[in-house]
Amino acid sequence: MRIINLFAMRTLSASFLLLSGQSFAQEHYHSMPMPQTQNQRSADIPEDHSQHHQMATRPQAVAEEKPQILQPEQSSSDETDHAAHIKEHGGQVYQQSTVESKWLRNDDGEGVLKSKFETRIGTDENKVFIKVHADQAESQQAEYDAKVLYSHMVSDFWDVQAGLRYLNNQNREVDSEQIGVVLGIHGLAPYFFETDAYLLMGQDQQMSFMLETERDLLLTQKLILKPYLDVSIVLSDDSNYAKKSGLSTAQLGLETRYEINKKVMPFVDVAYGYNKGDEETAWQQSSSSENEWLYGAGIRFKF
């Protein structure tokens, strides 16, 4: 028993000493000041400012090199984008042609065959118009009126046009062929009236003003009404086949067409016409003014 008691006492003594040493170590650890430890560690690590210097100078270097490397590519890209913009917004070349033929008769049963060919080719800004009209009355030869016009866009809806006019009338004994100058405008008047207004100048002090205007009124997608007005005013004329000055001819009509498709369009036409007549010259007799109703039908092709 004494041996057991002695062993137990030594064991308790050793345990007490171990516990006393751990507590002492913890107290010694907590007694060290934290700021001093952090300051020592910060002092031990050297500061390296080379990376900050590189980061500060890198944007400046990039900014200096960027114009030298990207400027040619940027210029080429701008030119490509500009060319694509022009092509998509009016720069492309297009062409449209119209062929029309109609037969008109008046109240006296006299008829005339009117044929028309018009074509235009170019861009939205610059175009060339070719217009050929042929009128052939019964028992007479055809009269031809041909114009070649250069057209330049001056606004969203209007073009200025200039060109030459060629007249051919084999029914005349003299001056059967004439060449003149044309100046005018082409475009859309308010309320979508397609309008051509020309000043015509030719030999023998011939000067006249011509106005043509029309508008499409859709009853359905295929059945369309087109009121139109054609007016010719003679300003001066000293030719061998002179027209009376003032309002020379006028025709107010209504065309009704049925579009089989966008290329084939038959129509009927009803119009009221006015003709002031001719001056008396050595080659023709004077004629008085006349009014007449005109009725007819025709067909138009577009391609």
ZIGIUR-V300839 format. One record per backbone hydrogen bond with DSSP energy under -1.0 kcal/mol. CO is the residue of the C=O (numbers start at 1). NH is the residue of the N-H. E is the energy in kcal/mol with one decimal. If there is no record, write none. Layout:
co: {CO | CO}
nh: {NH | NH}
e: {E | E}
This chain:
co: {1 | 2 | 3 | 4 | 5 | 6 | 7 | 8 | 9 | 10 | 11 | 12 | 13 | 14 | 15 | 16 | 17 | 18 | 19 | 20 | 21 | 22 | 23 | 24 | 25 | 26 | 27 | 29 | 33 | 34 | 35 | 36 | 37 | 38 | 39 | 40 | 41 | 49 | 50 | 51 | 52 | 53 | 54 | 57 | 58 | 59 | 60 | 61 | 62 | 65 | 66 | 67 | 70 | 71 | 72 | 73 | 74 | 75 | 76 | 77 | 78 | 79 | 80 | 81 | 82 | 83 | 84 | 85 | 86 | 90 | 94 | 96 | 97 | 98 | 99 | 100 | 101 | 102 | 103 | 104 | 105 | 106 | 110 | 111 | 112 | 113 | 114 | 115 | 116 | 117 | 118 | 119 | 120 | 121 | 122 | 125 | 126 | 127 | 128 | 129 | 130 | 131 | 132 | 133 | 134 | 135 | 136 | 137 | 143 | 144 | 145 | 146 | 147 | 148 | 149 | 150 | 151 | 152 | 157 | 158 | 158 | 159 | 160 | 161 | 162 | 163 | 164 | 165 | 166 | 167 | 168 | 169 | 176 | 178 | 180 | 181 | 182 | 183 | 184 | 185 | 186 | 187 | 189 | 193 | 194 | 195 | 196 | 197 | 198 | 199 | 200 | 201 | 204 | 206 | 207 | 207 | 208 | 209 | 210 | 211 | 212 | 213 | 214 | 217 | 222 | 223 | 223 | 224 | 225 | 226 | 227 | 228 | 229 | 230 | 231 | 232 | 232 | 233 | 234 | 236 | 242 | 246 | 248 | 249 | 250 | 251 | 252 | 253 | 254 | 255 | 256 | 257 | 258 | 263 | 264 | 264 | 265 | 266 | 267 | 268 | 269 | 270 | 271 | 272 | 273 | 274 | 275 | 277 | 278 | 284 | 290 | 292 | 294 | 295 | 296 | 297 | 298 | 299 | 300 | 301}
nh: {5 | 6 | 7 | 8 | 9 | 10 | 11 | 12 | 13 | 14 | 15 | 16 | 17 | 18 | 19 | 20 | 21 | 22 | 23 | 24 | 25 | 26 | 27 | 28 | 29 | 30 | 31 | 32 | 37 | 38 | 39 | 40 | 41 | 42 | 43 | 44 | 45 | 53 | 54 | 55 | 56 | 57 | 58 | 61 | 62 | 63 | 64 | 65 | 66 | 69 | 70 | 71 | 74 | 75 | 76 | 77 | 78 | 79 | 80 | 81 | 82 | 83 | 84 | 85 | 86 | 87 | 88 | 89 | 91 | 124 | 122 | 120 | 303 | 118 | 301 | 116 | 299 | 114 | 297 | 112 | 295 | 109 | 106 | 138 | 104 | 136 | 102 | 134 | 100 | 132 | 98 | 130 | 96 | 128 | 94 | 153 | 123 | 151 | 121 | 149 | 119 | 147 | 117 | 145 | 115 | 143 | 113 | 140 | 135 | 168 | 133 | 166 | 131 | 164 | 129 | 162 | 127 | 160 | 188 | 154 | 155 | 186 | 152 | 184 | 150 | 182 | 148 | 180 | 146 | 178 | 144 | 172 | 169 | 167 | 165 | 201 | 163 | 199 | 161 | 197 | 159 | 195 | 193 | 189 | 214 | 187 | 212 | 185 | 210 | 183 | 208 | 181 | 238 | 202 | 235 | 236 | 200 | 233 | 198 | 231 | 196 | 229 | 194 | 225 | 259 | 219 | 220 | 257 | 217 | 255 | 215 | 253 | 213 | 251 | 211 | 248 | 249 | 209 | 246 | 207 | 279 | 234 | 276 | 232 | 274 | 230 | 272 | 228 | 270 | 226 | 268 | 224 | 260 | 302 | 260 | 261 | 300 | 258 | 298 | 256 | 296 | 254 | 294 | 252 | 292 | 250 | 290 | 244 | 287 | 281 | 275 | 273 | 271 | 105 | 269 | 103 | 267 | 101 | 265 | 99}
e: {-2.8 | -2.1 | -2.3 | -2.2 | -2.1 | -2.2 | -2.1 | -2.3 | -2.2 | -2.6 | -2.2 | -2.2 | -2.3 | -2.1 | -2.3 | -2.3 | -1.9 | -1.9 | -1.8 | -1.6 | -1.9 | -2.1 | -2.2 | -2.1 | -1.9 | -2.3 | -1.1 | -1.1 | -1.1 | -2.1 | -2.7 | -2.1 | -2.3 | -2.5 | -2.2 | -1.9 | -1.0 | -1.8 | -2.1 | -2.6 | -1.9 | -1.9 | -1.8 | -1.7 | -2.4 | -2.6 | -1.9 | -2.1 | -2.4 | -1.7 | -2.8 | -1.6 | -2.8 | -2.3 | -2.4 | -2.4 | -2.5 | -2.2 | -2.1 | -2.6 | -2.5 | -2.3 | -2.4 | -2.3 | -2.3 | -2.2 | -2.1 | -1.7 | -2.8 | -1.8 | -2.1 | -2.2 | -2.2 | -2.5 | -3.1 | -2.7 | -2.1 | -2.7 | -1.3 | -2.3 | -2.5 | -1.6 | -2.0 | -1.5 | -2.4 | -2.3 | -2.5 | -2.6 | -2.7 | -2.9 | -3.2 | -2.5 | -2.1 | -2.2 | -2.5 | -2.5 | -2.4 | -3.0 | -1.7 | -2.8 | -2.2 | -2.9 | -2.6 | -2.5 | -2.9 | -2.6 | -2.5 | -1.6 | -2.2 | -2.3 | -2.6 | -3.2 | -2.5 | -1.7 | -2.8 | -1.9 | -2.6 | -2.9 | -1.8 | -2.2 | -1.5 | -2.3 | -2.7 | -2.4 | -3.1 | -2.5 | -2.1 | -2.7 | -2.8 | -2.0 | -3.1 | -1.5 | -2.7 | -2.7 | -2.3 | -2.5 | -2.2 | -3.7 | -3.1 | -2.2 | -2.9 | -3.4 | -1.1 | -3.2 | -1.7 | -2.2 | -2.7 | -2.2 | -2.5 | -1.9 | -2.3 | -3.1 | -2.1 | -2.7 | -2.5 | -2.0 | -3.0 | -3.1 | -2.6 | -2.8 | -2.8 | -2.5 | -2.3 | -2.9 | -2.7 | -2.1 | -2.0 | -2.6 | -3.3 | -2.4 | -1.7 | -2.1 | -2.2 | -2.4 | -2.8 | -2.3 | -1.5 | -2.9 | -2.7 | -2.6 | -2.2 | -2.7 | -3.2 | -2.6 | -2.8 | -2.3 | -2.8 | -2.2 | -1.7 | -3.1 | -2.3 | -2.5 | -1.1 | -1.7 | -1.2 | -1.4 | -1.8 | -2.5 | -2.5 | -2.5 | -2.3 | -2.8 | -3.0 | -2.5 | -2.0 | -2.1 | -2.2 | -1.7 | -1.7 | -2.0 | -2.2 | -3.1 | -2.5 | -2.5 | -2.9 | -2.4 | -2.5 | -1.9 | -2.4 | -2.6}
